[in-house]
């Protein structure tokens, strides 16, 4: 249970970093996550910081991957926790019925 809570905190941090990066990328005119970094003639755009944008896009791709992995791990942990609780309650009901019969 504690490991799942830690994963959720980590996922929240990733989500905040994703929001920050997307905000920076959307702040540049016509760039965003997938906008062109070259002008109509194929030359690098002079109105944006291409290096920073490429670094942000790369980091964003890594964060999306990490987010998917952590979310899958959280889901797996939650399923496991619920199945353990379900089997525990089934065992308690089974043992409780046995006590009533005595």
Secondary structure, 3 states (H helix, E strand, C coil): CHHHHHHHHHHHHHHHHHHHHHHHHHHCCCCCCCCCCECCCCCECCCCCHHHHHHHHHHHHHHHHHHHHHHHHHHHHHHHHHHHHHHHHHHHHHHHHHHHHC
